Amino acid sequence: MAKEPSSYRHPKHDEIAALVRDGWNDRAVARQLNVHNRAVTRVRDIEGVSHRTNRTSREDKLARFSSGPDKEGHTGWTGRRSRSSGVPVIRHLKAQLPASHVAFEQRTGRPPVGMVKAECGQDHCLTPAHVSDEIERRNVRGQERALYGLDPVPWATCPKGRHAWDDHGRFQPDLSPYCKGCNTETAARVRLARKQEAASA
């Protein structure tokens, strides 16, 4: 025999209902009205108000903390920034990532490769059309080389013979080609040498 649903109403039913209809989550309502979370959940179910979670998407956070675009199309940032570099960052699912990565993925539908930078001249601009990753920059600069009549990239693998152009080849802003893999290895050796010097000092 089916159990009859209880007709019990919490003494603060109306107050709880008003807050959940205003978009408060269960924990915040319980804290505000000094009631148990289960009481809030029950009132929410009775009132037919969907449960709200704190799992805001990365795109929602990008929209919430972005300012603009301004008259020149640049988008600023009002949210958290990296302590070391000042780059706009988003905290999502206990991880921190650059806001520019989210803006890039919003436009392209794919995760970025390497560093994402604003190509519009405005530092840390987050207008999706203004940011590009290393692959897009390489493709654009490759097209610019062709427009200027410069020779195609002179190597399939880097001059040291360790890295393929397709994976590691990049262009400087002056359109000269370089190997990111070699640069990364050189930077790692320099960091190691400095660390060893500091340890022996």
C-alpha positions in Angstrom: 0.0 0.0 0.0 1.4 3.4 -1.1 2.4 5.7 1.7 0.5 9.0 1.9 2.7 12.0 1.4 3.2 14.0 4.6 1.2 17.2 4.9 3.7 18.7 7.3 4.9 22.3 6.4 7.9 23.8 8.0 7.2 26.8 10.2 9.5 28.9 7.9 8.1 27.4 4.7 7.1 30.8 3.2 10.4 32.4 4.0 12.4 29.5 2.6 10.2 29.4 -0.5 10.8 33.1 -1.2 14.6 32.7 -1.0 14.8 29.6 -3.2 12.6 31.3 -5.8 15.0 34.2 -5.7 17.8 31.8 -6.7 19.5 31.1 -3.3 21.1 27.7 -3.0 20.1 25.4 -0.2 23.1 26.0 2.0 22.8 29.7 1.8 19.1 29.6 2.7 19.8 27.2 5.6 22.4 29.6 7.0 20.3 32.7 6.5 17.2 31.3 8.2 18.9 29.0 10.7 17.2 25.8 9.4 18.5 22.4 8.3 19.5 21.9 4.7 16.9 19.1 4.4 14.1 21.5 5.3 15.2 23.7 2.5 15.3 20.8 0.0 11.8 19.7 1.1 10.4 23.2 0.6 12.1 23.4 -2.8 10.5 20.1 -3.9 7.1 21.1 -2.6 7.3 24.4 -4.5 8.7 22.8 -7.6 11.8 25.0 -7.8 14.7 23.3 -9.5 17.9 22.7 -7.4 20.6 25.2 -7.9 24.2 24.1 -7.9 27.4 26.1 -7.6 28.9 24.5 -10.7 29.1 27.6 -12.8 30.5 27.0 -16.2 33.8 28.5 -17.4 31.9 30.4 -20.0 29.5 31.9 -17.4 32.5 33.0 -15.3 34.1 34.6 -18.4 30.9 36.5 -19.1 30.5 37.5 -15.4 33.9 39.1 -15.0 34.4 40.5 -18.5 33.9 44.2 -19.0 33.0 45.6 -22.4 33.6 45.3 -25.3 34.5 49.0 -25.5 34.1 51.2 -28.6 37.2 49.7 -30.1 36.0 46.1 -29.5 38.4 45.4 -26.6 37.2 43.4 -23.6 38.6 44.0 -20.1 38.6 41.9 -17.0 37.3 42.6 -13.4 38.0 39.1 -11.9 40.9 37.2 -10.4 44.4 37.6 -11.8 47.5 35.5 -11.6 49.7 36.8 -8.7 52.9 36.2 -10.7 52.0 37.6 -14.1 48.7 39.6 -13.7 47.0 37.5 -16.4 43.2 37.1 -16.0 42.4 33.7 -14.6 39.3 31.6 -13.9 38.9 29.1 -11.1 36.9 26.1 -12.2 36.5 22.7 -10.6 39.4 23.5 -8.2 41.7 24.3 -11.2 43.0 27.7 -12.4 43.3 28.5 -16.1 43.8 31.6 -18.1 40.6 33.4 -19.1 42.1 33.9 -22.6 42.0 30.1 -23.1 38.2 30.1 -22.4 37.7 33.0 -24.8 39.7 31.2 -27.5 37.8 27.9 -27.1 34.5 29.8 -27.1 35.4 31.1 -30.6 37.1 28.1 -32.1 35.4 25.1 -30.4 38.8 23.6 -29.6 41.4 23.8 -26.8 44.3 26.1 -27.5 47.8 24.9 -28.3 50.5 26.8 -26.3 50.2 30.3 -25.1 47.0 32.3 -26.0 47.6 36.0 -26.5 45.7 39.1 -27.7 46.8 40.1 -31.1 45.0 43.4 -31.1 47.7 45.3 -29.2 45.6 45.6 -26.0 47.2 43.7 -23.1 45.0 40.9 -21.8 42.1 41.7 -24.1 39.5 38.9 -23.9 37.5 39.6 -27.0 37.4 36.1 -28.5 38.1 37.4 -32.0 41.2 39.1 -30.7 43.0 36.1 -29.1 44.9 33.4 -30.9 47.0 30.4 -29.9 50.4 29.4 -31.2 48.9 27.4 -34.1 46.8 30.3 -35.4 49.7 32.7 -35.0 52.0 30.4 -37.0 49.4 30.1 -39.8 48.8 33.8 -40.0 52.5 34.6 -40.0 53.1 31.9 -42.6 50.5 33.6 -44.8 52.2 37.0 -44.2 55.6 35.5 -45.3 54.0 34.4 -48.6 52.4 37.9 -49.0 55.8 39.5 -48.5 57.4 37.1 -51.0 59.6 35.5 -48.4 60.8 31.9 -49.0 58.8 29.0 -47.5 60.1 27.6 -44.3 63.5 26.2 -45.1 63.4 23.1 -42.9 61.1 20.1 -42.2 62.9 19.5 -39.0 64.7 22.1 -36.9 68.4 23.0 -37.6 69.5 20.7 -34.8 67.5 17.8 -36.4 65.5 17.0 -33.2 62.0 18.6 -33.8 59.6 18.5 -36.7 58.3 21.9 -38.0 54.7 20.7 -37.9 55.0 20.1 -34.1 57.5 22.7 -33.0 57.9 25.3 -35.7 56.9 28.9 -35.0 57.4 32.4 -36.4 58.7 35.4 -34.6 56.7 38.7 -35.0 59.3 39.6 -37.7 58.3 36.4 -39.5 61.6 34.6 -39.0 61.1 30.9 -38.2 62.3 29.3 -35.0 62.0 26.0 -33.2 59.9 26.2 -30.0 61.2 22.7 -28.9 64.8 23.9 -29.0 63.9 27.2 -27.2 62.1 25.2 -24.5 65.1 22.9 -24.0 67.5 25.8 -23.9 65.4 27.6 -21.3 65.2 24.5 -19.2 69.0 24.1 -19.3 69.5 27.8 -18.2 67.1 27.3 -15.3 68.9 24.2 -14.2 72.3 25.9 -14.4 71.0 28.8 -12.3 69.5 26.5 -9.8 72.8 24.6 -9.5 74.8 27.8 -9.1 72.5 29.0 -6.4 72.8 25.7 -4.6 76.6 25.8 -4.7 76.9 29.5 -3.7 
